Amino acid sequence: MQVSFSRALDDGRAHYSLGRVKAVGQWRAKRAADPEADWQAVLGALVREAEEYGADALVEVNFAVEEVPGGVDGVPLSRLVAAGAAVRFAAAA
């Protein structure tokens, strides 16, 4: 599946939106977080969510970090959230 962080696909294909999709990672102790592993996991979850809607690609993908400063038992928690627009390729004319 193609993933783009902008509104356009890298190959310039025309597409139409199916809607926004979102995926969230697991809560982890802020200090114990592995950013690369979390990024890969949440992006994979976002792709699977888009595939469930029959998407061919994702555009406007962005990431955010949610935090619980007080956390559990005083341990700060964080998780990665990914969102984007699931799109289908437009039919050739």
N, C-alpha and C positions, 0 to 999 in steps of 0.2 A: 504494500500500500504506500502511495506517495504521501509524504508529510511535508507541509510547507509552513513556515513561520510568518509568511506574508499572505496577502489575499490571492496571489496568483500561484499557479503550479509552476515548477521549474521548467517544464517542457512547454508551457504556454497554452495547454489544452483548455478549451472552453468547458465550463462545468456549471452545475446549478446546486444550490444548497438543499440539503435534507433537514438541516437543523443543527443546533449546538449540542455537543456531547461533552461530558465531564468525567474525569476519573480521579480518585483520591488514593494516596498511598497510606501506608500504615503509620499510626502514631509511633514515634520513637523518642527515646531520650535524646534531647537536643545534641548533646556531646557525642552520643554513640552513632549518630546518623552517618551513613555512607552516601554522600550526594550522588555519585555516579550510579550506584546500584538502585537508589531510590528513583532517580531520573529514568533509568531504563525500565524499571517495573511500572511506573505510572504511565509512561509513554506506551508500553505494551498493553496496559489495561485500556488506555484511550483508543488505541487501534482496534482492540477486540470489541469495544463498545460501538465504534463506528461501523465495523463489519456486521454487527447484528442488525443494523439498519440498512444494509446493502450498499454502503458507501464504497466508492472507488479510491477516495483520497481524503485527507484532512488538510484544511487551510486555516490560517490565522491561529495556529497552535501557540499557546502561551502557558507559562508555569507561574505558580505562586506558592508561597510557603505560609501555612497556617501554624500558629503557635499558641500554646497554653503556657504563659509565663510561670504561673504557680504550679502547673502540672499536677502530678500525683505524688503525694508525700513530699512535696517541695522540689521534685525533679521536673525541670522544664521539658515540655514535649513539643515536637514539631512534626509536620507531615507535608508532603509535596502534593499539590493539586495541579492537574493539567486540564485544559479546556480547548476546544477548537470547533470549527464548523465541519461537519461531515458533508461531503459533496459526491455527486455522481458526475461522470463525464457526460457532456452533451453529445447527442447523436450527430453524426456527420450529415451535412445537408446534401 
